[in-house]
Amino acid sequence: MSVSGGNTVRGWMNAMLLSAIDAAMHRIYGTRKRELFADLPATVVELGPGVGANLSYYKPGMKLVAFEPGSAVHGQLTRRAARCGIDLELRGIAAEALDCETASVDVVISTLVLCSVRDPSHVLRQVRRVLRPEGRFLFIEHVAAPAGSALRAVQNLVHGPWHWCFEGCNTNRDTAATLERAGFASLEIERFRVGSPLVPVAPHIAGVAVR
């Protein structure tokens, strides 16, 4: 999960929050991450790794090219990569500005990031561009509840303050539909729920999109 690119108070507060909830995040997402990241190549690209919540699921010795604009987390991310034995190449730019060469990447990873990028369709076009043929985009994201549901009403109600507090995070973004329109050769999506039925970010998806 990424934080904003500025050295703002919110940026530092969100960096502290990510550190505080790290253990809970492992309990919630650990099983799916172990399955999703079981067969990674020697080098991967990750969008918005934040404080490095995924690093313990990567194999020691692998290289991670990390696109993380949030300077507030750079120190924690760098230290955690060193502890996990990950060769970190940190690029302090946003997912919208991927500067990898076209068709040069085997795997791109995004966990809880597409909710907060300005233009998820553009980000996915960039992901498709940098992936090699049959390259994989691995993702876990919270998403909008079904239209007309009570939870969708809650998501719409809290969206404004949530968006401000969590630096652009959208509670009601239909990321699954965006992925379906992105033009991948194949797409596998698993839907699951985290926490109480009325938690704004309870609905989730996880899966693999293949270039």
N, C-alpha and C positions, 0 to 999 in steps of 0.2 A: 504494500500500500504506500503510495507516494504522498508527499506533502508539497506545498507550493514552492515555487522557485525563489521566493523572496525571503529575506531574513526578518520576517515579521513576527510579532508576538504570537499570532495564531500558528505560524510555522513551528516555532519552538514548543508551544503548548501541545500541538498535535504530535510532534516528535516524542515528547514526554509521555503522551497517552499511548502511543504505539509501543513504547518500551514497557509501560505498566501493564498492558493487556497481552503481552507476548505469550505468557504461559497459557492463558485462556484461548488464544488463537490457535496454539498447537493442539489443544484438546478438541477444538471445534473442527479444524481443517486437516489435522495430521494424517488421518487414514487416507483421505482423498489425495493429499499431496504425495504421500508415499507411492500411491498407485500411479498418479499422473506423471511423476518425475522418475519412475523406475528405470527408464531406458533412455537416458540423456546422452548426447554426444559429448565430445571433449570440450566444446565451446558452445555456449548458449548466450542469447540476448534476453535480458529481462527489462520490462518496462516498469518504472516506478517501484523499485525494490524496497524503498523506505528504509527502515532500520535493519533490514535483512532477515525478515521472517521466513524466507524460503531457503536460506543458506544451509541450514542443518539437514535439508533433504537432498542436497547436491553432494556428489562424490568429491572427497578431497583430491586436489590436484587439477580439477577441471577449471576452465577459464570462464568467467562471467563478465560479459560486456553489459554494464548497468547504465541505463538511461534514467537518471534521477535528478530532476531540477531542484529538489528541496535541499538547499545547503545546510539546513538545520539537522539533517540526518547523516550527512556525509561522514562525519567522524565516527558515529556508531556503526555505520555500514562498513567502513574500512576496517575498524577493529574487529568486527564480527567475522568478516571475510578472512582475516588473518587467523583468528581462532579456529575457524572451520577448515583451514587449509585451502581456501579458494583463491585462485589467481584473479584478482579484481581489476578490471579496467573501467574506471568510473568516468562517465561522461555526464556533465551537469546540464543536460538539455532535456527538453520534454519529449514525450512519445511522438508528438506531431512532427518532430524534426529529426527523425531517424536519419543518421548520416552514414549508415552502412551501404556498401555497394549493392547494386541490384543483383538478385539471385545469388547471394553470398552466404546465407545463413541457413542452418539446418533446423534450428528450433528457436522460437520466440515465446516467452512466458509473460503472462499478465495475471496477477492476482489482486483483485479489489482495486483496479486502476481505471478501467473503462468507465466507471461511474463518475469519474471526476475530470477526465480530459475534456477539452472544449468541444472537439468534434470527433466522436468515436468512429464515424464513417471514414474520415480522413486517416485516422490512426490505422484502421484496418487495411486501407489501401496501401499505406506505407509498409505494414506488416507483410502483405502479399507481395509487394515489390521486392523486399529484401530477402524473402524466403526462396530457397532453391526449389525446383520442381519436386513435389512430394515432401517438401519441408512442412513442419508442424507448428501450429500455434496452439499452445496449451493455456487454458484459462480457468479461473474461478472468479465469479463476479456476483455481487448482489444485484437484483433486477426489480423491475416494476411488478406489482401484483396484478392479477387479471383486472381488466377494465370493468368498472361497475361493482367491484368487491368492496367490502368494508375496509380491508387493508389498503386498497388503492386510495380510498378516501383519506385514510390516515396519512399515507405517503404524500398525497397532494397537500394536506393541511400543514404538515411539518416541513415541507420541502424548503421554503424560504429560509427559516432560521438554521435548518440543518445544513443547507448549501453554504451559508455564510460561516458557520462555526467550523465546519470540516473542509473549508477551502475548496469549494466547488463540487463537493460530492452531491450527486443527484439521487434522491430516494426513489424516484419514479421513472427512471430511464429504462426503456425496453431494449436492453442490450442483446437479448436473444434474437429479436427481430432484425437488429442491425447486423448481427453475425450472419443470419440467413440471407440477407441481401448483399453480403460482401463479395460474393463470387468465388468462394473457395470450392475446390473440386469435391470435397466431402466435408461433412460437419456432423459431429456427434455431440449431443447436448444431454446432460443429466440434470434434472431439476430436483432441488432439495430445499429444505427449510432449516433455518438456524434460529433457535430461541422460541419465544412466545409467538403465537399466531398474529399478534398485533404489533410486534416490533417492526418499525418501518423498514429495516433492512433484512427482514426474515427470509424472503424468497431469494434463492440463489440458483445459479447454474454453474456447471463445471463440464469441461469437455475438451475435444480436440478438433481443430480445423486443419485440413490438409490442403496445401497449395497444389 
